[in-house]
Amino acid sequence: MEGFQIVENSMVVGNRQDSVLSDVMSDCKSCGKEIYIGEEYRDIDGDYIHDETDCIKQYVEAHSIKKVAGE
């Protein structure tokens, strides 16, 4: 097709949820979703987790023992 030009939708290209187009640094050890380059995360003894309350809470609950003081 002569004169045909592909126009990319800027709302879709570079979407951070599209791992094919984005640079993935690692997977979150809490939720299992991808952590993208440029996204804030926490490094807990080599485990990378999203810097989000839900991921932090889930990770702490899975990697610690809940106790009651005095028992």
DSSP file (Angstrom, degrees, kcal/mol; ACC not computed):
  #  RESIDUE AA STRUCTURE BP1 BP2  ACC     N-H-->O    O-->H-N    N-H-->O    O-->H-N    TCO  KAPPA ALPHA  PHI   PSI    X-CA   Y-CA   Z-CA
    1    1 A M    >         0   0    0      0, 0.0     3,-1.3     0, 0.0     2,-0.3   0.000 360.0 360.0 360.0 108.5    0.0    0.0    0.0
    2    2 A E  T 3   +     0   0    0      1,-0.2     3,-0.1     3,-0.0     0, 0.0  -0.547 360.0  17.3 -76.3 136.4    1.7    3.1   -1.2
    3    3 A G  T 3  S+     0   0    0      1,-0.3     2,-0.4    -2,-0.3    -1,-0.2   0.503  88.5 142.6  81.8   4.3    1.3    6.1    1.0
    4    4 A F    <   -     0   0    0     -3,-1.3     2,-0.4     2,-0.0    -1,-0.3  -0.639  27.9-173.9 -80.6 132.0    0.1    4.0    4.0
    5    5 A Q        -     0   0    0     -2,-0.4     2,-0.5    -3,-0.1    -3,-0.0  -0.993  21.3-132.3-130.2 132.1    1.4    5.2    7.3
    6    6 A I        -     0   0    0     -2,-0.4     2,-0.6     2,-0.0    -2,-0.0  -0.705  19.2-160.3 -83.5 128.3    1.0    3.5   10.7
    7    7 A V        -     0   0    0     -2,-0.5     2,-0.4     2,-0.0    -2,-0.0  -0.951   9.8-144.5-110.8 122.0   -0.2    5.9   13.4
    8    8 A E        -     0   0    0     -2,-0.6     2,-0.7     1,-0.0     3,-0.0  -0.679  14.6-124.3 -89.2 137.5    0.4    4.7   16.9
    9    9 A N    >>  -     0   0    0     -2,-0.4     4,-2.7     1,-0.2     3,-1.7  -0.709  14.6-155.4 -79.4 113.2   -2.1    5.5   19.6
   10   10 A S  T 34 S+     0   0    0     -2,-0.7    -1,-0.2     1,-0.3    -2,-0.0   0.681  91.9  63.8 -67.0 -16.2   -0.1    7.3   22.3
   11   11 A M  T 34 S+     0   0    0      1,-0.1    -1,-0.3     4,-0.0    -2,-0.0   0.691 115.7  29.5 -77.3 -18.1   -2.7    6.2   24.9
   12   12 A V  T X4 S+     0   0    0     -3,-1.7     3,-1.9     3,-0.1    -2,-0.2   0.787  99.1  86.5-109.2 -41.9   -1.7    2.6   24.2
   13   13 A V  T 3< S+     0   0    0     -4,-2.7     3,-0.1     1,-0.3    -5,-0.0  -0.446 103.0  14.8 -66.9 128.8    2.0    2.6   23.2
   14   14 A G  T 3  S+     0   0    0      1,-0.3    -1,-0.3    -2,-0.2     2,-0.2   0.569  82.4 164.9  83.4   9.1    4.2    2.6   26.3
   15   15 A N    X   -     0   0    0     -3,-1.9     3,-2.1     1,-0.2    -1,-0.3  -0.436  38.4-138.5 -58.2 124.4    1.4    1.5   28.6
   16   16 A R  T 3  S+     0   0    0      1,-0.3    -1,-0.2    -2,-0.2     6,-0.1   0.685 100.9  61.9 -65.6 -15.9    3.2    0.2   31.7
   17   17 A Q  T 3  S+     0   0    0      1,-0.1     2,-1.1     2,-0.0    -1,-0.3   0.594  85.4  83.8 -82.3 -10.4    0.8   -2.7   31.9
   18   18 A D    X>  -     0   0    0     -3,-2.1     4,-1.5     1,-0.2     3,-1.1  -0.767  59.5-174.1 -95.9  94.1    2.0   -4.0   28.5
   19   19 A S  T 34 S+     0   0    0     -2,-1.1     5,-0.2     1,-0.3    -1,-0.2   0.681  78.2  66.9 -66.5 -17.0    5.2   -5.9   29.4
   20   20 A V  T 34 S+     0   0    0      1,-0.2    -1,-0.3    -3,-0.1     4,-0.0   0.889 113.0  30.8 -68.1 -37.7    6.0   -6.5   25.7
   21   21 A L  T <4 S+     0   0    0     -3,-1.1     2,-0.2    -6,-0.2    -2,-0.2   0.635 114.1  72.4 -94.8 -16.4    6.6   -2.8   25.2
   22   22 A S  S  < S-     0   0    0     -4,-1.5     2,-0.7    -7,-0.1    -7,-0.0  -0.599  83.3-113.4-101.6 159.9    7.9   -2.0   28.7
   23   23 A D        -     0   0    0     -2,-0.2    14,-2.5    14,-0.2     2,-0.5  -0.837  30.9-155.0 -91.8 115.7   11.1   -2.8   30.5
   24   24 A V  E     -A   36   0A   0     -2,-0.7    12,-0.3    12,-0.2     3,-0.1  -0.801  13.4-173.8 -94.0 127.5   10.4   -5.2   33.3
   25   25 A M  E     -     0   0A   0     10,-2.9     2,-0.3    -2,-0.5    11,-0.2   0.892  62.2 -43.9 -83.8 -44.8   12.9   -5.2   36.2
   26   26 A S  E     -A   35   0A   0      9,-1.4     9,-3.5     7,-0.0     2,-0.4  -0.949  59.5 -87.3-168.5 177.9   11.5   -8.1   38.2
   27   27 A D  E     -A   34   0A   0     -2,-0.3    21,-0.3     7,-0.3     2,-0.3  -0.869  45.8-107.3-103.8 143.9    8.4   -9.7   39.5
   28   28 A C     >  -     0   0    0      5,-3.3     4,-1.4    -2,-0.4    21,-0.3  -0.526  18.6-146.8 -69.0 128.1    6.9   -8.6   42.9
   29   29 A K  T  4 S+     0   0    0     19,-2.7    20,-0.2    -2,-0.3    -1,-0.1   0.509  95.5  47.5 -75.6  -3.5    7.5  -11.4   45.5
   30   30 A S  T  4 S+     0   0    0     18,-0.3    -1,-0.1     3,-0.1    19,-0.1   0.865 129.3  12.0 -98.8 -60.0    4.3  -10.4   47.1
   31   31 A C  T  4 S-     0   0    0      2,-0.1    -2,-0.1     3,-0.0     3,-0.1   0.640  90.8-128.4 -98.0 -16.5    1.6  -10.1   44.4
   32   32 A G     <  +     0   0    0     -4,-1.4    -3,-0.1     1,-0.3     2,-0.1   0.380  64.2 129.1  86.2  -5.5    3.6  -11.7   41.5
   33   33 A K        -     0   0    0      1,-0.1    -5,-3.3    -6,-0.1    -1,-0.3  -0.354  65.9 -85.4 -81.4 166.3    3.0   -8.8   39.1
   34   34 A E  E     -A   27   0A   0     -7,-0.2     2,-0.5    -3,-0.1    -7,-0.3  -0.398  27.5-146.2 -75.1 144.6    5.7   -7.1   37.2
   35   35 A I  E     -A   26   0A   0     -9,-3.5   -10,-2.9    -2,-0.1    -9,-1.4  -0.963  23.3-148.1-107.4 121.9    7.8   -4.3   38.5
   36   36 A Y  E >   -A   24   0A   0     -2,-0.5     3,-2.4   -12,-0.3   -12,-0.2  -0.614  24.9 -93.2 -95.2 149.5    8.7   -1.9   35.7
   37   37 A I  T 3  S+     0   0    0    -14,-2.5   -14,-0.2     1,-0.3    -1,-0.1  -0.374 116.3  28.1 -56.9 130.9   11.9    0.2   35.4
   38   38 A G  T 3  S+     0   0    0      1,-0.4     2,-0.3    -2,-0.1    -1,-0.3   0.215  95.2 116.7  97.3 -12.8   11.2    3.6   36.9
   39   39 A E  S <  S-     0   0    0     -3,-2.4    -1,-0.4     1,-0.1     2,-0.2  -0.677  70.6-113.7 -88.5 141.7    8.6    2.2   39.3
   40   40 A E        +     0   0    0     -2,-0.3    11,-1.3    -3,-0.1     2,-0.3  -0.529  45.8 162.1 -75.0 140.0    9.2    2.5   43.0
   41   41 A Y  E     -B   50   0B   0      9,-0.2     2,-0.4    -2,-0.2     9,-0.2  -0.921  34.1-116.9-147.4 170.9    9.7   -0.8   44.9
   42   42 A R  E     -B   49   0B   0      7,-3.3     7,-2.5    -2,-0.3     2,-0.7  -0.939  14.2-148.0-116.0 140.0   11.2   -2.1   48.1
   43   43 A D  E     -B   48   0B   0     -2,-0.4     2,-0.7     5,-0.2     5,-0.2  -0.923  17.2-178.8-106.5 109.3   14.1   -4.5   48.4
   44   44 A I  E >  S-B   47   0B   0      3,-3.2     3,-2.0    -2,-0.7    -2,-0.0  -0.884  74.8 -39.1-113.6 100.3   13.7   -6.7   51.4
   45   45 A D  T 3  S-     0   0    0     -2,-0.7    -1,-0.1     1,-0.3     3,-0.1   0.860 124.6 -42.3  50.1  42.3   16.7   -9.0   51.7
   46   46 A G  T 3  S+     0   0    0      1,-0.3     2,-0.5     0, 0.0    -1,-0.3   0.334 114.4 117.4  90.0  -7.1   16.8   -9.4   47.9
   47   47 A D  E <   -B   44   0B   0     -3,-2.0    -3,-3.2   -19,-0.0     2,-0.5  -0.844  55.5-147.5 -93.0 126.1   13.1   -9.8   47.5
   48   48 A Y  E     +B   43   0B   0     -2,-0.5   -19,-2.7   -21,-0.3     2,-0.3  -0.812  22.8 171.9 -96.3 128.5   11.6   -7.0   45.4
   49   49 A I  E     -B   42   0B   0     -7,-2.5    -7,-3.3    -2,-0.5   -21,-0.1  -0.969  38.7 -94.1-133.7 152.0    8.1   -5.9   46.2
   50   50 A H  E     -B   41   0B   0     -2,-0.3     2,-1.7    -9,-0.2    -9,-0.2  -0.293  35.0-119.9 -58.8 145.8    5.9   -3.0   45.0
   51   51 A D  S    S+     0   0    0    -11,-1.3     2,-0.4     4,-0.1    -1,-0.1  -0.409  77.0 117.1 -85.2  58.8    6.0    0.1   47.2
   52   52 A E  S  > S-     0   0    0     -2,-1.7     4,-2.6     1,-0.1     3,-0.3  -0.973  74.5-121.7-130.3 143.4    2.3   -0.2   47.8
   53   53 A T  H  > S+     0   0    0     -2,-0.4     4,-2.8     1,-0.2     5,-0.3   0.872 110.5  51.9 -52.2 -45.6    0.5   -0.8   51.1
   54   54 A D  H  > S+     0   0    0      1,-0.2     4,-2.4     2,-0.2    -1,-0.2   0.913 112.7  44.3 -62.0 -43.4   -1.2   -4.0   49.9
   55   55 A C  H  > S+     0   0    0     -3,-0.3     4,-2.4     2,-0.2    -1,-0.2   0.911 114.9  48.5 -67.8 -42.1    2.0   -5.6   48.7
   56   56 A I  H  X S+     0   0    0     -4,-2.6     4,-2.6     2,-0.2     5,-0.2   0.941 114.1  46.1 -63.0 -47.1    3.9   -4.6   51.8
   57   57 A K  H  X S+     0   0    0     -4,-2.8     4,-2.5    -5,-0.2     5,-0.2   0.929 113.7  48.3 -61.5 -47.1    1.2   -5.9   54.1
   58   58 A Q  H  X S+     0   0    0     -4,-2.4     4,-1.8    -5,-0.3    -1,-0.2   0.896 112.9  48.7 -61.6 -41.1    0.8   -9.2   52.2
   59   59 A Y  H  X S+     0   0    0     -4,-2.4     4,-1.6     2,-0.2    -2,-0.2   0.932 112.0  47.7 -65.6 -46.7    4.6   -9.7   52.2
   60   60 A V  H  < S+     0   0    0     -4,-2.6     4,-0.3     1,-0.2     3,-0.2   0.920 112.0  50.1 -62.0 -44.1    5.0   -9.0   55.9
   61   61 A E  H >< S+     0   0    0     -4,-2.5     3,-0.5     1,-0.2    -1,-0.2   0.868 113.6  46.0 -63.0 -35.9    2.1  -11.3   56.8
   62   62 A A  H 3< S+     0   0    0     -4,-1.8    -1,-0.2     1,-0.2    -2,-0.2   0.735 118.0  41.8 -78.1 -23.1    3.6  -14.2   54.7
   63   63 A H  T 3< S+     0   0    0     -4,-1.6     2,-0.3    -3,-0.2    -1,-0.2   0.092 109.7  56.3-116.3  23.5    7.2  -13.8   56.0
   64   64 A S  S <  S-     0   0    0     -3,-0.5     2,-0.5    -4,-0.3     0, 0.0  -0.936  74.6-116.9-144.8 168.9    6.6  -13.3   59.7
   65   65 A I        -     0   0    0     -2,-0.3     2,-0.4     2,-0.0    -3,-0.1  -0.947  24.8-138.2-112.5 124.9    5.0  -14.9   62.7
   66   66 A K        +     0   0    0     -2,-0.5     2,-0.3    -5,-0.1    -5,-0.0  -0.682  30.9 175.6 -82.7 130.3    2.2  -13.1   64.4
   67   67 A K        -     0   0    0     -2,-0.4     2,-0.5     0, 0.0    -2,-0.0  -0.858  29.9-125.7-131.3 165.0    2.4  -13.4   68.2
   68   68 A V    >   -     0   0    0     -2,-0.3     3,-1.8     0, 0.0     2,-0.0  -0.964  35.1-114.1-112.7 127.2    0.5  -12.0   71.3
   69   69 A A  T 3  S+     0   0    0     -2,-0.5     0, 0.0     1,-0.2     0, 0.0  -0.341  99.4  21.8 -61.6 135.6    2.6  -10.2   73.8
   70   70 A G  T 3         0   0    0     -2,-0.0    -1,-0.2     1,-0.0     0, 0.0   0.368 360.0 360.0  89.9  -4.0    2.8  -12.0   77.2
   71   71 A E    <         0   0    0     -3,-1.8    -2,-0.1     0, 0.0    -1,-0.0   0.411 360.0 360.0-108.9 360.0    1.9  -15.4   75.8
